[in-house]
Amino acid sequence: MTDNPALLHGEHIQLKSARGRWILFATVLGSGLAMLDSTVVNVALPFLGRELDAGMAGLQWTINAYTLTLAGLILLGGSLGDRYGRRTLFLVGTVWFAVASALCGLSPNIEFLIGARALQGIGGALLTPGSLAIIQASFVRHDRPRAVGVWSGLGGVASAIGPLLGGWLVQTAGWRWAFLINLPFAALVVFVALRHVPESKDETAAGRFDVLGAVLAALALAGITYGLIQKGVSVPLVVGLALAAAFVALEIRRSPDALVPVGMFRDRVFTAVNVVTLIMYAAMGVVFFLLVVQLQVVSGFSPVVAGLAMLPTTILMLLLSARAGELAKRVGPRWPMTIGILVAGCGFVLMSTIGFGASYPLQVLPAVTVFGLGLSAAVAPLTATVLASAQERYAGTASGVNNAVARTGSLLAVAAVPPLVGLVGDAFEQPRVFDAGFRAAMLISAGMMVVAALITFFTIRTNVLAVDDD
């Protein structure tokens, strides 16, 4: 496994080259595993809940245990990649993820499954920031927005196709295969990465690792999440908020050796786009958690049909995301992001009409199509803007920050919104209770998208993607 000589001499690879396509394939497939698993499990929730005798809190923790470790450690994963090699951490994370997936598939009870999901999140935290950082460090500058657009589009496809794949696996082989399916894909990622992906790192990296910062971040998220899910339990929430404050204070004091270099947030665009990410992915997290359950529990769809519901989103992301990245490079990310986020929010409003006896062509299809159009327009410009607004040496860290923000938004929203709208206890076994909570949750999510769009419009005014070619 040798480093690419071109990269060592400051040159980069073109996207249209054979090696460029292999690099993109490996990074998309690797990060796609983590994105896929964020949604493929959702469609299996009613089945594993019944088999493992879990209530709504158990189902929330099945989702949030994964998101918790992913969000809490993804910053460390980005920093480790910058220091020791982005390909190295990408490979380690992929193998770790595969082993944890096997444990999930063999779970004898809900407690074991939640623990295995937490281990899965650690693997995702190592491989996800590395995939974007590899793209940013490997390709020529003028190819990066398009490469990020392809990565975003195919990554979005992985997220959207998850319910479909999960539904098919649950209906034909059982819910455990929603986890075991990861193993052959992980093996393919390792094979391609070893053959084609160049190593890259931040040669100027020095100093100590902020292990304490990583621990504080993970514990803070755990406390806040537990406090939100366990309605009425206030002590963990207070402890989590106190640990979060301690994490912020530590990062300021330890800069520039902090887990999150505070100087990165002096860039107004970088800060603003991460705030938008937090709100946008909070809304999306609620939708991906509840929609496929609503379609099965309330609308009476089979697992496969419920999974097929998101297929239009998958197709639109595949067709349009790369074009959205190119458009954002020409006109700036402000308008594509603003319009895309608002359109996605309209999709959530339409989803609130999906209930008992819902018709796929009349209610589900319009909602997921509008959502897919908005998502296709917004995600690639958002991701490209995050990377372009940070120094190249911080590619892994910037990717880690943005991914951590996205997962944190989803984590906290999935913990907070269901109890807020009355989805507690055995609500997934009570169709009328679940329906009322689902409708309220969709409208709350739409409101969050409006807030994200307004922040985008008033803060993302600089076209950081308009750069000269190498």
Stockholm file with secondary structure:
# STOCKHOLM 1.0

chainA/1-470         MTDNPALLHGEHIQLKSARGRWILFATVLGSGLAMLDSTVVNVALPFLGRELDAGMAGLQWTINAYTLTLAGLILLGGSLGDRYGRRTLFLVGTVWFAVASALCGLSPNIEFLIGARALQGIGGALLTPGSLAIIQASFVRHDRPRAVGVWSGLGGVASAIGPLLGGWLVQTAGWRWAFLINLPFAALVVFVALRHVPESKDETAAGRFDVLGAVLAALALAGITYGLIQKGVSVPLVVGLALAAAFVALEIRRSPDALVPVGMFRDRVFTAVNVVTLIMYAAMGVVFFLLVVQLQVVSGFSPVVAGLAMLPTTILMLLLSARAGELAKRVGPRWPMTIGILVAGCGFVLMSTIGFGASYPLQVLPAVTVFGLGLSAAVAPLTATVLASAQERYAGTASGVNNAVARTGSLLAVAAVPPLVGLVGDAFEQPRVFDAGFRAAMLISAGMMVVAALITFFTIRTNVLAVDDD
#=GR chainA/1-470 SS CCCCHHHHTTCCBCTTSHHHHHHHHHHHHHHHHHHHHHHHTGGGHHHHHHHTTCCHHHHHHHHHHHHHHHHHHHHHHHHHHHHHCHHHHHHHHHHHHHHHHHHHHTCSSHHHHHHHHHHHHHHHHHHHHHHHHHHHHHBCGGGHHHHHHHHHHHHHHHHHHHHHHHHHHHHHTCTTHHHHTHHHHHHHHHHHHHHHCCCCCCTTCCSCCCHHHHHHHHHHHHHHHHHHHSTTCCHHHHHHHHHHHHHHHHHHHHTTSSSSCGGGGGSHHHHHHHHHHHHHHHHHHHHHHHHHHHHHHTSCCCHHHHHHTTHHHHHHHHHHHHHHHHHHHHHCSHHHHHHHHHHHHHHHHHHTTCCTTCCIIIIIHHHHHHHHHHHHHHHHHHHHHHHHTSCGGGHHHHHHHHHHHHHHHHHHHHHHHHHHTTCCTTGGGCHHHHHHHHHHHHHHHHHHHHHHHHHHHHHCCSCTTCCCCC
#=GC SS_cons         CCCCHHHHTTCCBCTTSHHHHHHHHHHHHHHHHHHHHHHHTGGGHHHHHHHTTCCHHHHHHHHHHHHHHHHHHHHHHHHHHHHHCHHHHHHHHHHHHHHHHHHHHTCSSHHHHHHHHHHHHHHHHHHHHHHHHHHHHHBCGGGHHHHHHHHHHHHHHHHHHHHHHHHHHHHHTCTTHHHHTHHHHHHHHHHHHHHHCCCCCCTTCCSCCCHHHHHHHHHHHHHHHHHHHSTTCCHHHHHHHHHHHHHHHHHHHHTTSSSSCGGGGGSHHHHHHHHHHHHHHHHHHHHHHHHHHHHHHTSCCCHHHHHHTTHHHHHHHHHHHHHHHHHHHHHCSHHHHHHHHHHHHHHHHHHTTCCTTCCIIIIIHHHHHHHHHHHHHHHHHHHHHHHHTSCGGGHHHHHHHHHHHHHHHHHHHHHHHHHHTTCCTTGGGCHHHHHHHHHHHHHHHHHHHHHHHHHHHHHCCSCTTCCCCC
//
